[in-house]
Amino acid sequence: MKFYRIRVDGADFKVGIEKLREGLYRVKIGEKEAEVVVEDIYEKTEMAIEGSEPVAPAAHSPDTSGVKEELKDVVTSMLPGVVLKILVKPGDRVQAGDPIIIIESMKMENEIVSHKDGVVAEILVKEGQRIEAGDVLAVIE
């Protein structure tokens, strides 16, 4: 996941963006994480002008059929660091946004949260373990 600083109305936000596949991204702002669909509206306008059939904007949930099932269930680290504390164990029920692991990175403690409601299937790291950005930490089913 690549991080950016975005300024909105004078307030700065740290935003992480990870491309899952063409047009589908995982975006993290603070402790909130969501999958978003990005469409090039100018490309569609040009295609319509050139005689192609116009395409209406999507009015439904993102099509995640091209995303591997296992990617939908994994919790990854947004940054490198050391696993300080594991807050859940396999079998625990979690909700989207619940903290599951605390990572120390650049002398700061960062909560890694569940991206969906479900049950913790696996914890793939140990306390004290060094991790890199993008490492899979847990599986939520």
Buried (B, 14 or more C-beta within 10 A) or exposed (E): BEEEEEEEEEEEEEBBBBEBEEBBBBBBEEEEBEBEBEEEEEEBEEBEEEEEEEEEEEEEEBEBEEBEEEEBBBBBBBBBBBBBEBBBEEEBEBEBBBBBBBBEBEEEEBBBBBBBEBEBEBBEBEEEBEBEBEBBBBBBE
